[in-house]
Amino acid sequence: MKAGVVALVGRPNVGKSTLLNILLGQKVSITSPKPQTTRFPIQAVYEEERGQIVFMDTPGIFSKVRDQVAARINLRTEETIDRGVDVIVYMVDHTRERAEEENRVLGIVRKTKTPKILVINKVDIISPSHIVQYRFMEEEFDKVVKISALNNKHIPLLLDAIFDYLPEGKPIVDTANIVQPGLNLDSKMFISEIIREKAFLNLRREVPYAITAVVDDIEEKENGVTYIKARLLTSADRYKGMIIGKNGEMIKEISMAARKELEVAANKKVYLELTVETDPHWIDYV
């Protein structure tokens, strides 16, 4: 039997969280077009007859640190890689040109002697393609696998490659008593991540990354309904107005989308009380 820790690394928005959700067959990591969607390493366990993999979905590394959030994200990712993982899965998106961010991630990965797998994502997309810009990287990795995370294409080939480089060993996690594969996500953290994802998806470009979600209370009522009290925090009143929207329409959309997904995840009725507050110290919650 094999067992080990695998870090998913890459620049922002290359598909790491989508890949993790596909690998596990359920959602543990939120996704959106926003570069700061994943803000801390998500730990999740995958298990089959060959063995056990503890995946670490790391936040995308930024080339230029423009705020405290980006600084914390970069630090968390570098700490994860330095912590001693067994395999590094480095994901690139060939539909995007290589940039300074890629150079920084590659520089960090080069420092480790850990077995490295280069994953080229979005192979189902023919054009645009900048694959020639990534060719030189293939020589620096132990294995190259081409996949489409979104369309679940060639995922078994990637798992084969990972297990090839994992060490023999006993399971790292006792999965008998866990109800979902996300190891470091308690109920409040999981709910806050879902709310933040829906805020990002609905707000699109209107509001910058100065937003986070905090869950204050979860209560299971006798009628079987889960009552959740949560807040969206942002840094300025002008953003607060955008999040609430005209006649409160935007916050209603965010709340409804989050509630629907939480009801599917929990398989029960959910009541979500979601408010918006301006808090210049919201970074402390990240």
C-alpha positions as CSV (number, residue, x, y, z in Angstrom):
1,M,0.0,0.0,0.0
2,K,1.2,3.5,-0.7
3,A,0.4,6.7,1.2
4,G,1.7,10.3,1.0
5,V,1.0,14.0,0.8
6,V,0.7,15.6,-2.6
7,A,0.8,19.4,-3.1
8,L,-1.1,21.0,-6.0
9,V,0.8,24.1,-7.0
10,G,0.6,26.7,-9.8
11,R,-0.1,30.3,-10.5
12,P,-3.7,31.6,-9.8
13,N,-6.6,30.3,-11.8
14,V,-4.9,27.3,-13.6
15,G,-7.6,24.9,-12.3
16,K,-6.1,23.4,-9.1
17,S,-9.3,23.6,-7.1
18,T,-11.4,22.2,-10.0
19,L,-9.0,19.3,-10.3
20,L,-9.2,18.6,-6.5
21,N,-13.0,18.5,-6.6
22,I,-12.9,16.2,-9.6
23,L,-10.4,13.8,-8.0
24,L,-12.5,13.6,-4.8
25,G,-15.9,13.4,-6.6
26,Q,-17.3,16.2,-4.5
27,K,-16.7,19.8,-3.6
28,V,-14.1,20.7,-1.0
29,S,-12.4,23.7,-2.7
30,I,-14.3,26.7,-4.0
31,T,-13.8,28.0,-7.6
32,S,-14.2,31.2,-9.4
33,P,-12.5,33.4,-12.0
34,K,-11.0,35.6,-9.2
35,P,-7.3,35.1,-8.6
36,Q,-7.6,35.1,-4.8
37,T,-10.3,32.5,-4.6
38,T,-8.2,29.9,-2.7
39,R,-6.6,31.7,0.3
40,F,-5.3,28.9,2.3
41,P,-4.2,25.3,1.6
42,I,-7.1,22.9,1.5
43,Q,-6.3,19.5,2.8
44,A,-8.4,16.6,1.5
45,V,-8.0,12.8,1.4
46,Y,-8.4,10.5,-1.5
47,E,-8.4,6.7,-0.9
48,E,-8.6,3.6,-3.1
49,E,-7.2,0.1,-3.2
50,R,-3.7,1.3,-4.2
51,G,-3.4,3.5,-1.1
52,Q,-4.2,7.0,0.3
53,I,-3.3,10.5,-0.9
54,V,-3.6,13.6,1.2
55,F,-4.0,16.4,-1.3
56,M,-2.9,20.0,-0.4
57,D,-4.7,22.5,-2.7
58,T,-2.4,25.5,-2.4
59,P,-3.3,29.1,-3.2
60,G,-2.0,30.4,-6.5
61,I,1.3,32.3,-6.1
62,F,1.4,36.0,-7.1
63,S,4.4,37.5,-8.8
64,K,3.8,40.9,-7.2
65,V,2.4,41.4,-3.7
66,R,0.1,44.3,-3.8
67,D,-1.8,43.7,-0.5
68,Q,-1.7,41.8,2.8
69,V,-3.9,39.1,1.4
70,A,-1.5,38.3,-1.5
71,A,1.4,38.3,0.9
72,R,-0.3,35.8,3.2
73,I,-1.3,33.6,0.3
74,N,2.3,33.4,-1.1
75,L,3.7,32.6,2.4
76,R,1.1,29.8,3.0
77,T,1.9,28.2,-0.3
78,E,5.7,28.3,0.2
79,E,5.3,26.9,3.7
80,T,3.2,24.0,2.3
81,I,5.8,23.1,-0.2
82,D,8.6,23.4,2.4
83,R,6.7,21.3,4.9
84,G,7.8,18.0,3.3
85,V,5.4,16.7,0.8
86,D,5.9,13.4,-1.1
87,V,4.9,14.6,-4.6
88,I,4.4,18.0,-6.2
89,V,1.8,18.3,-8.9
90,Y,2.6,21.5,-10.8
91,M,-0.3,22.7,-13.0
92,V,-0.1,25.0,-15.9
93,D,-2.8,26.4,-18.3
94,H,-1.5,26.3,-21.8
95,T,-4.2,28.7,-23.0
96,R,-2.5,31.5,-21.1
97,E,0.9,33.0,-21.9
98,R,3.7,32.3,-19.5
99,A,4.3,35.3,-17.2
100,E,6.3,36.5,-14.2
101,E,4.0,34.5,-11.9
102,E,5.0,31.3,-13.6
103,N,8.6,32.1,-13.1
104,R,8.2,32.7,-9.4
105,V,6.3,29.4,-8.9
106,L,8.8,27.5,-10.9
107,G,11.6,29.0,-8.9
108,I,10.1,27.8,-5.6
109,V,9.5,24.3,-7.0
110,R,13.0,24.0,-8.4
111,K,14.4,24.3,-4.8
112,T,12.9,20.9,-3.8
113,K,14.1,17.4,-4.7
114,T,10.6,16.1,-4.2
115,P,9.3,14.1,-7.3
116,K,7.5,16.5,-9.5
117,I,4.7,16.0,-12.1
118,L,4.0,18.7,-14.7
119,V,0.2,18.8,-15.4
120,I,-0.8,20.7,-18.5
121,N,-4.5,21.6,-18.1
122,K,-7.2,22.4,-20.6
123,V,-6.0,20.0,-23.3
124,D,-9.6,20.0,-24.7
125,I,-9.0,23.6,-25.8
126,I,-7.1,23.9,-29.1
127,S,-7.0,27.6,-29.5
128,P,-5.6,29.8,-28.0
129,S,-2.6,27.8,-27.1
130,H,0.8,28.8,-25.8
131,I,2.1,25.3,-25.3
132,V,5.5,26.1,-26.9
133,Q,6.2,28.5,-24.0
134,Y,6.0,25.6,-21.6
135,R,8.0,23.0,-23.5
136,F,11.3,23.6,-21.7
137,M,9.6,22.8,-18.4
138,E,9.0,19.2,-19.4
139,E,12.7,18.4,-19.0
140,E,12.7,19.6,-15.3
141,F,9.9,17.3,-14.2
142,D,9.8,13.5,-13.6
143,K,6.5,13.1,-15.5
144,V,4.2,15.1,-17.8
145,V,0.5,14.5,-17.9
146,K,-2.0,16.4,-20.1
147,I,-5.5,16.7,-18.7
148,S,-8.8,18.6,-18.7
149,A,-9.8,19.1,-15.1
150,L,-13.1,20.7,-16.0
151,N,-14.1,17.9,-18.4
152,N,-12.6,15.0,-16.2
153,K,-10.3,14.0,-19.0
154,H,-7.1,11.8,-18.4
155,I,-7.6,12.1,-14.6
156,P,-6.8,8.3,-14.2
157,L,-3.5,8.9,-15.9
158,L,-2.6,11.6,-13.4
159,L,-3.5,9.3,-10.5
160,D,-1.4,6.5,-12.0
161,A,1.6,9.0,-12.1
162,I,1.0,10.1,-8.5
163,F,0.9,6.6,-7.2
164,D,4.1,5.7,-9.1
165,Y,6.0,8.3,-7.0
166,L,4.3,7.8,-3.6
167,P,6.2,6.0,-1.0
168,E,5.1,2.7,0.5
169,G,3.4,3.2,3.9
170,K,0.4,3.1,6.1
171,P,-2.6,5.4,5.7
172,I,-1.9,8.9,7.1
173,V,-5.5,9.6,8.0
174,D,-8.1,7.3,9.6
175,T,-11.0,7.8,7.2
176,A,-13.4,5.6,9.3
177,N,-14.7,8.6,11.3
178,I,-14.7,11.4,8.7
179,V,-17.9,12.3,6.9
180,Q,-16.3,14.4,4.1
181,P,-12.8,14.5,2.5
182,G,-12.0,18.0,3.6
183,L,-9.7,17.5,6.6
184,N,-9.1,21.1,7.7
185,L,-12.5,22.5,6.9
186,D,-14.9,22.6,9.9
187,S,-18.5,23.5,9.4
188,K,-18.1,27.2,9.8
189,M,-15.1,27.4,7.5
190,F,-16.8,25.3,4.8
191,I,-19.9,27.5,4.9
192,S,-17.9,30.7,4.8
193,E,-16.0,29.4,1.8
194,I,-19.3,28.6,-0.1
195,I,-20.6,32.1,0.7
196,R,-17.4,33.8,-0.4
197,E,-17.5,31.8,-3.7
198,K,-21.0,32.9,-4.5
199,A,-20.1,36.5,-3.7
200,F,-17.2,36.3,-6.1
201,L,-19.2,34.7,-8.8
202,N,-22.1,37.2,-8.6
203,L,-20.1,40.3,-8.1
204,R,-17.7,39.5,-10.9
205,R,-15.5,42.6,-11.4
206,E,-17.6,45.1,-9.6
207,V,-15.9,44.6,-6.2
208,P,-12.1,43.9,-5.8
209,Y,-10.8,41.2,-3.6
210,A,-11.4,43.2,-0.4
211,I,-14.2,40.8,0.8
212,T,-14.4,37.8,3.1
213,A,-17.1,35.8,4.8
214,V,-17.5,35.0,8.5
215,V,-20.0,32.6,10.0
216,D,-21.2,33.6,13.4
217,D,-23.7,30.9,14.3
218,I,-25.0,27.6,13.2
219,E,-28.1,26.2,14.9
220,E,-30.0,23.0,14.2
221,K,-33.7,23.6,14.9
222,E,-36.2,20.9,16.0
223,N,-38.0,21.4,12.8
224,G,-35.0,20.0,10.9
225,V,-33.9,23.3,9.5
226,T,-30.3,24.5,9.9
227,Y,-30.2,28.2,10.7
228,I,-27.0,30.0,9.7
229,K,-26.0,33.5,10.6
230,A,-23.2,35.0,8.6
231,R,-21.6,38.2,7.4
232,L,-19.8,39.4,4.3
233,L,-17.0,41.8,5.3
234,T,-15.5,44.4,3.0
235,S,-13.1,47.3,3.4
236,A,-15.1,50.3,2.3
237,D,-18.7,51.6,2.3
238,R,-18.7,52.0,-1.5
239,Y,-18.1,48.2,-1.8
240,K,-20.7,47.5,0.8
241,G,-23.3,49.3,-1.3
242,M,-22.3,47.2,-4.4
243,I,-22.5,44.0,-2.5
244,I,-26.0,44.8,-1.2
245,G,-27.1,46.1,-4.6
246,K,-30.1,48.1,-5.6
247,N,-33.0,47.3,-3.3
248,G,-30.9,44.6,-1.8
249,E,-31.0,42.5,-5.0
250,M,-27.3,41.5,-5.0
251,I,-27.1,40.2,-1.5
252,K,-30.3,38.3,-2.1
253,E,-28.7,36.6,-5.1
254,I,-25.6,35.7,-3.2
255,S,-27.6,34.4,-0.2
256,M,-29.9,32.3,-2.4
257,A,-27.0,30.7,-4.4
258,A,-25.1,29.9,-1.2
259,R,-28.2,28.5,0.5
260,K,-29.0,26.2,-2.4
261,E,-25.6,24.7,-2.5
262,L,-25.5,24.3,1.3
263,E,-28.9,22.5,1.2
264,V,-27.5,20.1,-1.4
265,A,-24.3,19.5,0.6
266,A,-26.2,19.0,3.9
267,N,-29.2,17.3,2.3
268,K,-31.5,19.3,4.5
269,K,-33.3,22.7,4.6
270,V,-31.1,25.7,5.3
271,Y,-32.1,29.2,6.4
272,L,-29.2,31.7,5.8
273,E,-29.2,35.1,7.4
274,L,-26.5,37.0,5.5
275,T,-25.6,40.6,6.2
276,V,-22.9,43.0,4.9
277,E,-20.6,45.0,7.1
278,T,-17.7,47.5,6.5
279,D,-14.6,46.4,8.5
280,P,-11.2,47.9,7.6
281,H,-9.6,45.1,9.6
282,W,-11.3,42.3,7.6
283,I,-7.9,40.9,6.6
284,D,-7.6,39.6,10.2
285,Y,-10.3,37.0,9.3
286,V,-8.4,35.7,6.3
